[in-house]
């Protein structure tokens, strides 16, 4: 029986919310299970996890890829201390299993757990496994993956489970309005995306407001400037810096325009929404482009290159989709078929198989 679970890593908000959804599924199954999240000192987890009701501790470790020679060298010097901190933390908490969420924190924590003989499971939400998960693949006992294409890198250790998202996304109706203005939801992640915001603002002069209505989550830094751009264009829209109840907004949207992070893609699929995805060009290992392509191949989404798309081209595509509701309906159905509705249960069952029976 799983009595204590340590979640390690999760460098993005999406990874953290994914793990929180899984932690809540564990709590539903066994209210007495103890959960501990371990993240990077100064990372975003410190501001998210405790507010959601879970314990959170930190270790000091940086990154290697795309950080420059000096910071990479500093990370090397941090490794012995991070391993020692992880070892002490694990000894104090005594987890039944360690679950790695990707990101550099999961490296020392899972390796320390290996030296203590504890079972371990990686969760890989992207098509292309991240650097840390690729390094850890030979050391862990199992890997829960979200895409069929990701099974091969982990071999027999892999199991296709999907990744957990909040149940509210699965409860969204995949019905697309057959008439009236196209209801478009735009967001670039919880922090917003300045390039997406800029591209949409460039598209406004070419968008007929009578055919398309917009809800646009901008992020805090761009909120005032984007709101002013809509005003200048004479285009009425609901401009919001941050959306608290995202499933409700998914339910009121006929089309989503967003980045292609793993959690975003999983939420779009769970809600059965057609989407236009603009992958982050410089995402680690180009994982967002691979995520988007997985939906494009299933005819559930369209993908645009940020650096090659003009505002006029984006507007033309949106108008084309607004006038082709049968196509949007087909995309919605394909999107929902891509979803894994019981991913939390599948991952928990996988965890239980890895934990030694008493």
N, C-alpha and C positions, 0 to 999 in steps of 0.2 A: 504494500500500500504506500502511496506517495504521501509523505507527511510534511516534507519541506522542499520547496523548489527555489533555486537561485537562478535568476535571470541575469545574464551578463552581456553588456554591450548595448547596442542600439544607438547609433550616432545620429539618427534623424527622428523627428517627431512621429513619422509614419511607423518606423520600427517599434517605437515605444508604445504607441497606441495598439499596434498589433499584439505586443506582449501583454498589455493590460487586458485586452479582450480575452486572451488565453488564460490569464490569471483569474479573471472573473468566472470563466468556465470551470476552472479548477475549484474555485470557491463554491460554485453551485453544486458540484459533485460532492465536495467534502468541505463543509464550512470551517473545519478545524485545520485545514492545510495552512502552513505558514509560507509566506512569500517574501523574498528579498530581492530587490533590484540593485545591481551594481553598475555604476556608470562612471564616466570620466569626470574628474574634478574640473569644474567650470563648464561642463556640458549642459545641454538643454534638459536632460532628465531631471535634474535637481529642481527645476521649476514646474515639472509636469507630474512626476510619479507621486510625491507625497500628497499633492492636491487631489489625486485620485484614490487616496486611501491606502497606499502601499509603502512599506519601508524602503528606504533608499540610502545606499552608502557609495562612497567613491574611492577610486584609486587614481594615482597620478601616472598617466601614460599618454603619449602623443601619437602622431601618425608618421608614416613613411612616404606615402605616394603623394606627389604634387605639393610638397611642403618646403622644398629647398634643402640644400645640403646641411645647413646649420641646424634646422629643426629636426631633420632626420637623425643627425648625430646626437642631438639632445635626447631623442626618443630611445636610442640605443643605451644611453647612460641611465635612463629611467627603468629599463627592463628588470634588472635585479631587484630594485625596490618594489616594483609593481608585482613581481612574482611573490616576494615575501609578504607584502600586504594582502595579496589574494589568498595565500596559504593560510595566514592567520584568520582572515575573514571566514574562510571555508571551515576551518577547524572550530571556530566559535559557533557558526550557524548549523553545521552538520546537515547539509542538504541531502535529500534522497537522490536528487539528480540535478545536474547543472545544465541549463539551457542557454546556448549561445545565440545571440541576436545579430551577429555581425558587428563590424566596427572594431577598433583596435583594443578596446577594453576586454572584449571576449577572449582575446589571445592569452594574456597571462592568467586570467581567471580559469579558463578551461585547461590550460596546461598544468596549473597548480592542482586542479581537481584530479587530473590524470595521475599525478604523482601520489595522490592520496587514495587512488583506486576507486574513484567515484564514477558512476555512469554519466554519459554526456550526450546531449542531442543538439545539433545545429538546426536552426531554422533559416532557410535561404529563400527569401521572398522574390528575388529577381531572377530573370532568365540566366544572366551571366553572374555566377557566384563572385562575391566580393573577395578582395585580396586576403583578408584574415580567414575567411571560411575556406578558401583554397589551401591556405597553409595548414589549417587545422584538420582538413579532411582525413588525413591518415591517422589522426590521433583520436577522433571521436568515435562513439559507438553507433550513432545514427544521424541521418540528415533528413529533415522534413522539408520538402520543396514544393514550390507553387506551380511550376511549369513542367510539362513533360520533357522539354528540352534540357532541363537541369538535372535530370536523373543520372545521365551518363557520367558527369564529372565526379560523382560520389559513388558510383558503382553499386554494389550490393547493399551498401549502407543507406541508400536513398529510398525514400517512400514519397509518392505523390500524395500530398495531403491538402494542398491549398494553404492559405494563411487566414487566420481568424480576423474577422471584422465585426463591428457591432451588429447585433441582430436587427437593429432598425433598418440597416441598408437592405437586408434580405427581404424585409417586409414592404419595401417600396414597390408599387405597381409598375410594371414595365410598359404600361399603356402609353402611347404617344398621341397627343391631340391631333385629330384629323383635319381640323380647320382652325381658323384664327391665327394670330401671330405666333411665330415660333418662339418658345420660351427657352432662352439661352442662359446657362449658368457658366460663369467664367471664374476660374481661380488658379492660382499658381502654387498651391501649398499653403500651410498655415502662416508662413511669413510673407506670402505674396511673391510675385515674380515681376520685377521691373521690365524685363524684355517683353513678356506677354502683355503687361499693361500698356507699354509703348506701342506694340503692334496693334492692339485693339483700338487704341486712340487714333492711330493712323488710318484704321479701317472705317471710323465713324462717318466721315463725309460720304462714304460710298454705301452706307447701310440705310435702307428704307425703314424708318422707325415704325411704320404701320405694319410691316411684315415680321418684325423681330422685336421682342422685348428682352431686356437684359437685366440679370442680377450679376454684379461684378464684385468679387472679393479681391481687394487690392493689396492687402497688407497695410500695416500702419504707416510705413514711410511714404507710400505713394498715394495715400487716401485723398488728401486735399487736392493734389495736382490732377489726379485722374477725375475726380468729381468735377473740377473746373473744366476739364477738356470735354466732358459730356455736355456741360452747360453751354460752352462755346459752340459746340456742334448742334445744339438744339435737339439733342437726343435724350429723351427721358429714360432714366434707368435707376435701378436700386443699387447704389454704390455703397459698399460696406467694407470696413477695414478688416473685420474678422467675423466669420459665421460660427456661432456656437452650435446650432442644431443643423449640421450639414445634411443628415438624412432627410429632414423635412424639405430642405431646398432641392435635394436630388429628386424628391417626389413631385415637385412642381416644375421640373425642367424637362423639356423635350430633347435637349442636346446639351452636352457638357464640353467645354473647351478648357483644357488643363495641361499640366505637366504629365509625365508618365512614370512617376515613382511607383514602387511596388504596391504600397498600401492604397494609393489612389486608383491604380488599375484594378485591384481587388474590390474596392468599394464600388467602382463603376460597374464591374461585372455582377456583383451581388445585387445591385439595384436594377440591373438590366437596362442600362442607359447607353444610347449611342454616343460616341464621343469623337472629337477632333483633338488629337494629342500633339503637343509640341514638346518633344523630349529636350531635357537640359543638355546642351551641346557638350559640356565638359564634365558630365557626371562620371564618377569613377568607373573605369572599365566600360564606359559607354552603355551602362546597364539600362538607362531609360529608353534609349533607342531600341534595344532588344525587347524590352517590355512592351513598347508600343507596337513593334512589328508582330508580336505574338497575337495581339488583338486584330491587327490589320489582316493577318493571314486567315483569321476566322471570320472576316468580313463584319467585324463588330465595331471597327473604328477606322478613322482616317488619320494619317500622320503627316505633319508638316515640319519642314526644317526651319528652325528659328532664323538662321542667317540667310536663308534663301527665299523667304516669303515676304511679300510686300503687304501693306495694309489693304490695297485694292484687291489683291489676290485672295486674301482672307475673306474680305467682304463678299467677293464673287462666290466663293465656296459656300459661305453661310446662306446666301440668298438661294443658291442652287438647292441646298438641303431643305430650306424652308418651303420650297415649292415641290418637294418630292417626299411627302409623308410616308408613302409605302416603303421607300428605301430606309427611312429612319426606323420604321416599325421592324423591318427585317434586321437592321443593325441591332436594335434593342433585343430581339429574340436571340440573336447570335451572342450578344454580350452576356445575357443571363445563362446561356448554356455553358459559357466559359467559367461560371462561378462554381465554387465548392461550398455548398451550404452547410456541411457538417465538418468543416476543417478543424474546429476546436476539438470535437470528439475524436477525430482521427489522430490528432497530435497527442492527445492525452492517452489514448490507447497505445500509441507508439512509446510514449514515456513509460507507461506501466510495464511494457514488455522488456524495457531496458533496465528497470529497477529490479535488483535481485529479490527473489521471493524469500521471505523469512521462514 
